[in-house]
Amino acid sequence: MEGIGDLEEREELRRRQFEREYLAWLKFSAREIAESLRRLSAERREEIFAFYEMVLREPEKMHSPLSSDERKRLERILGSGARGEHASVSASGVAAGERLRSVVLLKTPAVVFAHAIFPTSSLFDVGVAMHRRFFVRGRWFAVISLNASYLEIASDAMLRYMLEHELIQGEMYEELARMNVRHLSPELKGAYHEAARIEAIRRTGISEEEVRSEEELIRELSLKAPIVPTAFASSSIYLHILRNYKAFEKFGWESRDEIEREWERNSLEFASWIDFSVHSFGVFVSELKRLVRSAGEFAVEFV
């Protein structure tokens, strides 16, 4: 019979194995990202490195609240009821604008990346939005973080589509969690992402041309913006809410049923990974600097 000590030892071994594999993946990813950084001007590269150093010192400063005008724009775009030509309404009949009212909206200069879930990707996929749920000081917070440049440049149709996609995908993952499904393969994650994308297109009425333009905008931003792994981005959001709790408390709610109370216990596991996510991001930044700056040492100028 396996004792508690044996279980704890096995769990510790699994954790160490994951940490080794994750760090190796970050270092490999840094090679591809370094290639993009080398194409930027020296001044822009140093601005990105300065941003990395700043958020390593104070991870919570990676994110900031939307301005009142920015939030009003998003609520107007999504509609607070069945208003507008393309008001987005969920399957339950609740407008996306109403669903957005209980969501903490944040912005960041960064683009996020995660393990690839699409065959066309190499090591990772990039995104300009991230939808997560956090348990902080006894309350749940639903958060959507947006890339600040995307928020400024994207058309109303793009923003409506992107936010609807995030809301639909969040609803899908909550339903899976309620079914006690905690781990999905990359293939299944890709399938849910695609299903949410198709449904977001249907609900918003966005054109195929606008979808292609949105994909191109994301690609362009990923080549110019600081790029950050989702684990560190998630930790920075958690710390941002924690450090600014009074400002965000009104958006939170206490667990509403036994399932959410069970998730409270699971949330402690996420908090235990924050130090590692910050440490691993530091390793990623160091590797990125080494790759970019060492390549510069061997550059030759031809006249």
FITOR-498737 format. One record per residue (C-alpha): x, y, z; residue in one letter. Coordinates in nm, 2 decimals, padded with zeros to 4 digits. Example, Ala and Ser with C-alpha at 12.3 -4.5 7.8 and 13.67 -1.06 7.14 Angstrom:
# residues 2
+--------+--------+--------+------+
|     px |     py |     pz | rest |
+--------+--------+--------+------+
|  01.23 | -00.45 |  00.78 |    A |
|  01.37 | -00.11 |  00.71 |    S |
+--------+--------+--------+------+
***
This chain:
# residues 303
+--------+--------+--------+------+
|     px |     py |     pz | rest |
+--------+--------+--------+------+
|  00.00 |  00.00 |  00.00 |    M |
|  00.14 |  00.34 | -00.10 |    E |
|  00.18 |  00.58 |  00.19 |    G |
|  00.14 |  00.96 |  00.19 |    I |
|  00.51 |  01.01 |  00.18 |    G |
|  00.54 |  00.80 | -00.13 |    D |
|  00.26 |  01.00 | -00.30 |    L |
|  00.43 |  01.33 | -00.21 |    E |
|  00.76 |  01.20 | -00.35 |    E |
|  00.60 |  01.10 | -00.67 |    R |
|  00.43 |  01.43 | -00.70 |    E |
|  00.75 |  01.61 | -00.64 |    E |
|  00.93 |  01.41 | -00.91 |    L |
|  00.65 |  01.49 | -01.16 |    R |
|  00.68 |  01.86 | -01.07 |    R |
|  01.05 |  01.86 | -01.12 |    R |
|  01.01 |  01.68 | -01.45 |    Q |
|  00.76 |  01.93 | -01.57 |    F |
|  00.98 |  02.22 | -01.47 |    E |
|  01.28 |  02.08 | -01.66 |    R |
|  01.06 |  02.02 | -01.97 |    E |
|  00.90 |  02.36 | -01.95 |    Y |
|  01.24 |  02.54 | -01.92 |    L |
|  01.37 |  02.34 | -02.21 |    A |
|  01.07 |  02.45 | -02.42 |    W |
|  01.11 |  02.81 | -02.33 |    L |
|  01.48 |  02.80 | -02.43 |    K |
|  01.39 |  02.65 | -02.77 |    F |
|  01.11 |  02.90 | -02.81 |    S |
|  01.36 |  03.18 | -02.74 |    A |
|  01.55 |  03.09 | -03.06 |    R |
|  01.25 |  03.16 | -03.28 |    E |
|  01.16 |  03.48 | -03.10 |    I |
|  01.52 |  03.60 | -03.11 |    A |
|  01.50 |  03.58 | -03.49 |    E |
|  01.21 |  03.82 | -03.49 |    S |
|  01.38 |  04.06 | -03.25 |    L |
|  01.70 |  04.07 | -03.46 |    R |
|  01.48 |  04.22 | -03.75 |    R |
|  01.38 |  04.52 | -03.53 |    L |
|  01.59 |  04.83 | -03.48 |    S |
|  01.84 |  04.82 | -03.20 |    A |
|  01.64 |  05.09 | -03.02 |    E |
|  01.32 |  04.89 | -03.03 |    R |
|  01.50 |  04.58 | -02.91 |    R |
|  01.64 |  04.76 | -02.61 |    E |
|  01.29 |  04.90 | -02.53 |    E |
|  01.16 |  04.54 | -02.53 |    I |
|  01.44 |  04.42 | -02.30 |    F |
|  01.38 |  04.72 | -02.07 |    A |
|  01.01 |  04.61 | -02.05 |    F |
|  01.11 |  04.26 | -01.97 |    Y |
|  01.34 |  04.38 | -01.69 |    E |
|  01.07 |  04.60 | -01.55 |    M |
|  00.81 |  04.32 | -01.53 |    V |
|  01.06 |  04.08 | -01.39 |    L |
|  01.11 |  04.32 | -01.10 |    R |
|  00.74 |  04.39 | -01.06 |    E |
|  00.53 |  04.13 | -01.25 |    P |
|  00.20 |  04.31 | -01.16 |    E |
|  00.30 |  04.61 | -01.37 |    K |
|  00.28 |  04.40 | -01.69 |    M |
| -00.10 |  04.48 | -01.69 |    H |
| -00.30 |  04.79 | -01.63 |    S |
| -00.68 |  04.87 | -01.62 |    P |
| -00.86 |  04.99 | -01.93 |    L |
| -00.96 |  05.35 | -01.94 |    S |
| -01.32 |  05.44 | -01.90 |    S |
| -01.34 |  05.53 | -02.27 |    D |
| -01.18 |  05.19 | -02.37 |    E |
| -01.42 |  04.99 | -02.16 |    R |
| -01.72 |  05.19 | -02.28 |    K |
| -01.61 |  05.13 | -02.64 |    R |
| -01.60 |  04.75 | -02.58 |    L |
| -01.94 |  04.75 | -02.41 |    E |
| -02.08 |  04.96 | -02.70 |    R |
| -01.93 |  04.72 | -02.96 |    I |
| -02.08 |  04.41 | -02.79 |    L |
| -02.41 |  04.57 | -02.70 |    G |
| -02.58 |  04.57 | -02.36 |    S |
| -02.89 |  04.40 | -02.50 |    G |
| -03.02 |  04.28 | -02.83 |    A |
| -02.93 |  04.62 | -02.98 |    R |
| -02.74 |  04.68 | -03.30 |    G |
| -02.70 |  04.51 | -03.63 |    E |
| -02.46 |  04.26 | -03.49 |    H |
| -02.54 |  04.25 | -03.12 |    A |
| -02.37 |  03.93 | -02.99 |    S |
| -02.60 |  03.71 | -02.79 |    V |
| -02.51 |  03.38 | -02.62 |    S |
| -02.70 |  03.06 | -02.65 |    A |
| -02.88 |  03.15 | -02.33 |    S |
| -03.00 |  03.47 | -02.48 |    G |
| -02.76 |  03.69 | -02.27 |    V |
| -02.59 |  03.97 | -02.47 |    A |
| -02.21 |  03.96 | -02.47 |    A |
| -02.21 |  04.32 | -02.34 |    G |
| -02.39 |  04.20 | -02.03 |    E |
| -02.16 |  03.90 | -01.99 |    R |
| -01.87 |  04.14 | -02.01 |    L |
| -01.99 |  04.35 | -01.71 |    R |
| -01.87 |  04.09 | -01.46 |    S |
| -01.53 |  04.05 | -01.63 |    V |
| -01.21 |  04.24 | -01.52 |    V |
| -01.07 |  04.39 | -01.84 |    L |
| -00.69 |  04.46 | -01.85 |    L |
| -00.44 |  04.56 | -02.11 |    K |
| -00.07 |  04.49 | -02.16 |    T |
|  00.19 |  04.59 | -02.42 |    P |
|  00.28 |  04.22 | -02.45 |    A |
|  00.16 |  03.94 | -02.69 |    V |
|  00.13 |  03.60 | -02.52 |    V |
|  00.25 |  03.27 | -02.64 |    F |
|  00.18 |  02.91 | -02.54 |    A |
|  00.25 |  02.55 | -02.65 |    H |
|  00.14 |  02.50 | -03.00 |    A |
| -00.21 |  02.35 | -03.05 |    I |
| -00.22 |  02.39 | -03.43 |    F |
| -00.02 |  02.18 | -03.68 |    P |
|  00.08 |  02.49 | -03.87 |    T |
|  00.27 |  02.62 | -03.57 |    S |
|  00.63 |  02.54 | -03.48 |    S |
|  00.69 |  02.55 | -03.11 |    L |
|  00.42 |  02.79 | -03.00 |    F |
|  00.10 |  02.98 | -03.08 |    D |
|  00.06 |  03.35 | -03.01 |    V |
| -00.24 |  03.56 | -02.90 |    G |
| -00.35 |  03.91 | -02.83 |    V |
| -00.61 |  03.81 | -02.57 |    A |
| -00.61 |  03.58 | -02.27 |    M |
| -00.92 |  03.47 | -02.07 |    H |
| -00.86 |  03.33 | -01.72 |    R |
| -01.03 |  03.29 | -01.38 |    R |
| -00.85 |  03.35 | -01.06 |    F |
| -00.94 |  03.30 | -00.69 |    F |
| -00.80 |  03.59 | -00.49 |    V |
| -00.87 |  03.66 | -00.12 |    R |
| -01.19 |  03.46 | -00.11 |    G |
| -01.34 |  03.58 | -00.43 |    R |
| -01.34 |  03.47 | -00.80 |    W |
| -01.24 |  03.70 | -01.08 |    F |
| -01.30 |  03.64 | -01.45 |    A |
| -01.03 |  03.83 | -01.64 |    V |
| -00.97 |  03.91 | -02.01 |    I |
| -00.63 |  04.07 | -02.09 |    S |
| -00.59 |  04.24 | -02.42 |    L |
| -00.29 |  04.36 | -02.61 |    N |
| -00.29 |  04.74 | -02.59 |    A |
| -00.19 |  04.79 | -02.95 |    S |
| -00.46 |  04.55 | -03.07 |    Y |
| -00.71 |  04.74 | -02.86 |    L |
| -00.61 |  05.06 | -03.03 |    E |
| -00.57 |  04.94 | -03.39 |    I |
| -00.84 |  04.68 | -03.43 |    A |
| -01.17 |  04.77 | -03.60 |    S |
| -01.50 |  04.74 | -03.41 |    D |
| -01.58 |  04.42 | -03.60 |    A |
| -01.24 |  04.26 | -03.50 |    M |
| -01.29 |  04.35 | -03.13 |    L |
| -01.64 |  04.22 | -03.13 |    R |
| -01.53 |  03.89 | -03.28 |    Y |
| -01.22 |  03.85 | -03.06 |    M |
| -01.41 |  03.92 | -02.74 |    L |
| -01.70 |  03.69 | -02.84 |    E |
| -01.44 |  03.42 | -02.91 |    H |
| -01.29 |  03.46 | -02.57 |    E |
| -01.62 |  03.46 | -02.39 |    L |
| -01.74 |  03.15 | -02.58 |    I |
| -01.42 |  02.96 | -02.52 |    Q |
| -01.43 |  03.06 | -02.15 |    G |
| -01.78 |  02.91 | -02.12 |    E |
| -01.67 |  02.60 | -02.29 |    M |
| -01.38 |  02.55 | -02.05 |    Y |
| -01.60 |  02.62 | -01.75 |    E |
| -01.84 |  02.35 | -01.86 |    E |
| -01.54 |  02.11 | -01.90 |    L |
| -01.42 |  02.20 | -01.55 |    A |
| -01.77 |  02.13 | -01.41 |    R |
| -01.74 |  01.79 | -01.58 |    M |
| -01.41 |  01.74 | -01.39 |    N |
| -01.21 |  01.75 | -01.71 |    V |
| -00.89 |  01.93 | -01.61 |    R |
| -00.63 |  01.83 | -01.87 |    H |
| -00.68 |  01.85 | -02.25 |    L |
| -00.45 |  01.73 | -02.52 |    S |
| -00.32 |  01.99 | -02.77 |    P |
| -00.55 |  01.84 | -03.03 |    E |
| -00.86 |  01.88 | -02.81 |    L |
| -00.75 |  02.24 | -02.72 |    K |
| -00.72 |  02.31 | -03.09 |    G |
| -01.07 |  02.16 | -03.15 |    A |
| -01.23 |  02.37 | -02.88 |    Y |
| -01.05 |  02.69 | -03.01 |    H |
| -01.18 |  02.62 | -03.36 |    E |
| -01.53 |  02.55 | -03.24 |    A |
| -01.53 |  02.88 | -03.05 |    A |
| -01.39 |  03.06 | -03.35 |    R |
| -01.67 |  02.93 | -03.58 |    I |
| -01.94 |  03.02 | -03.33 |    E |
| -01.79 |  03.37 | -03.27 |    A |
| -01.80 |  03.43 | -03.65 |    I |
| -02.17 |  03.31 | -03.66 |    R |
| -02.28 |  03.53 | -03.37 |    R |
| -02.09 |  03.85 | -03.47 |    T |
| -02.14 |  03.83 | -03.85 |    G |
| -01.78 |  03.92 | -03.92 |    I |
| -01.68 |  03.89 | -04.28 |    S |
| -01.41 |  03.64 | -04.41 |    E |
| -01.20 |  03.94 | -04.52 |    E |
| -01.22 |  04.10 | -04.18 |    E |
| -01.12 |  03.76 | -04.02 |    V |
| -00.81 |  03.74 | -04.25 |    R |
| -00.72 |  04.11 | -04.17 |    S |
| -00.75 |  04.03 | -03.79 |    E |
| -00.52 |  03.73 | -03.83 |    E |
| -00.27 |  03.94 | -04.02 |    E |
| -00.28 |  04.21 | -03.75 |    L |
| -00.20 |  03.95 | -03.48 |    I |
|  00.09 |  03.82 | -03.68 |    R |
|  00.23 |  04.17 | -03.73 |    E |
|  00.19 |  04.26 | -03.36 |    L |
|  00.36 |  03.93 | -03.25 |    S |
|  00.67 |  04.04 | -03.45 |    L |
|  00.70 |  04.38 | -03.29 |    K |
|  00.57 |  04.36 | -02.94 |    A |
|  00.73 |  04.20 | -02.63 |    P |
|  00.63 |  03.84 | -02.63 |    I |
|  00.56 |  03.66 | -02.30 |    V |
|  00.47 |  03.30 | -02.20 |    P |
|  00.11 |  03.26 | -02.08 |    T |
|  00.23 |  03.12 | -01.74 |    A |
|  00.41 |  03.44 | -01.65 |    F |
|  00.12 |  03.65 | -01.79 |    A |
| -00.13 |  03.46 | -01.57 |    S |
|  00.09 |  03.51 | -01.27 |    S |
|  00.12 |  03.88 | -01.34 |    S |
| -00.26 |  03.91 | -01.36 |    I |
| -00.30 |  03.73 | -01.03 |    Y |
| -00.04 |  03.96 | -00.86 |    L |
| -00.20 |  04.27 | -01.02 |    H |
| -00.54 |  04.18 | -00.87 |    I |
| -00.38 |  04.10 | -00.54 |    L |
| -00.19 |  04.43 | -00.52 |    R |
| -00.49 |  04.63 | -00.63 |    N |
| -00.76 |  04.43 | -00.46 |    Y |
| -00.98 |  04.72 | -00.35 |    K |
| -01.01 |  04.85 | -00.70 |    A |
| -01.12 |  04.50 | -00.84 |    F |
| -01.32 |  04.36 | -00.54 |    E |
| -01.65 |  04.47 | -00.69 |    K |
| -01.59 |  04.25 | -00.99 |    F |
| -01.55 |  03.93 | -00.78 |    G |
| -01.79 |  03.68 | -00.64 |    W |
| -01.78 |  03.42 | -00.37 |    E |
| -01.81 |  03.05 | -00.47 |    S |
| -02.17 |  02.99 | -00.58 |    R |
| -02.19 |  02.61 | -00.55 |    D |
| -02.00 |  02.30 | -00.43 |    E |
| -01.81 |  02.28 | -00.76 |    I |
| -01.66 |  02.63 | -00.72 |    E |
| -01.58 |  02.56 | -00.36 |    R |
| -01.38 |  02.25 | -00.48 |    E |
| -01.21 |  02.48 | -00.73 |    W |
| -01.10 |  02.70 | -00.44 |    E |
| -00.88 |  02.41 | -00.31 |    R |
| -00.74 |  02.36 | -00.66 |    N |
| -00.66 |  02.73 | -00.69 |    S |
| -00.39 |  02.69 | -00.42 |    L |
| -00.20 |  02.48 | -00.67 |    E |
| -00.19 |  02.77 | -00.91 |    F |
| -00.06 |  03.01 | -00.64 |    A |
|  00.22 |  02.76 | -00.57 |    S |
|  00.35 |  02.79 | -00.92 |    W |
|  00.39 |  03.17 | -00.93 |    I |
|  00.75 |  03.18 | -00.81 |    D |
|  00.84 |  02.92 | -01.07 |    F |
|  00.67 |  03.11 | -01.35 |    S |
|  00.86 |  03.43 | -01.26 |    V |
|  01.19 |  03.23 | -01.23 |    H |
|  01.13 |  03.06 | -01.57 |    S |
|  01.05 |  03.39 | -01.73 |    F |
|  01.38 |  03.52 | -01.61 |    G |
|  01.55 |  03.22 | -01.77 |    V |
|  01.36 |  03.29 | -02.09 |    F |
|  01.47 |  03.66 | -02.09 |    V |
|  01.83 |  03.58 | -02.02 |    S |
|  01.83 |  03.33 | -02.31 |    E |
|  01.67 |  03.58 | -02.54 |    L |
|  01.93 |  03.84 | -02.46 |    K |
|  02.21 |  03.60 | -02.51 |    R |
|  02.09 |  03.49 | -02.85 |    L |
|  02.02 |  03.84 | -02.98 |    V |
|  02.33 |  04.01 | -02.85 |    R |
|  02.57 |  03.73 | -02.93 |    S |
|  02.44 |  03.73 | -03.29 |    A |
|  02.52 |  04.10 | -03.30 |    G |
|  02.88 |  04.04 | -03.21 |    E |
|  02.94 |  03.84 | -03.53 |    F |
|  02.75 |  04.08 | -03.76 |    A |
|  02.96 |  04.20 | -04.06 |    V |
|  02.88 |  04.52 | -04.25 |    E |
|  02.95 |  04.52 | -04.62 |    F |
|  02.99 |  04.84 | -04.81 |    V |
+--------+--------+--------+------+
***
